[in-house]
Amino acid sequence: MSRSLSVVALLLFLALWLAASYGVRYELMEDARWVGLCSVPGEQWQCQVRSLLGLAIHFQVIAWAGLGLALLAQLLPARLGGGLAVLALVCGVPALVLYTASIAVFTVVLAGLRLVRQVPGG
């Protein structure tokens, strides 16, 4: 696959991932109907997902995982570092949307810089 086609595919995927992240935020996390439905614990699997995602947001798990991947991607060579940078973006985009933007912005910037960096011999 040519480099320009790879870039277009990555940008298209990230745009769809951003839209999905906003869908989760506004349809699952902020929608008032889920508050009533999830008042009785354990009845619907969506409530379990909402609860676990709320804990992950509270403890900033997604943002810190993305930042760790982005930092590791800076150290690893060629394709392995690029792959980790893509994974960091996959973690960073939802972290930006889901209330942890202060950490996630560093994730997205570092991962983006790693993706555009010219690696010697790669």
PyMOL commands that set and color helices and strands:
alter all, ss='L'
color gray80, all
select helices_A, chain A and resi 3-29+32-37+45-58+61-75+78-97+101-116
alter helices_A, ss='H'
color red, helices_A
deselect
rebuild
show_as cartoon
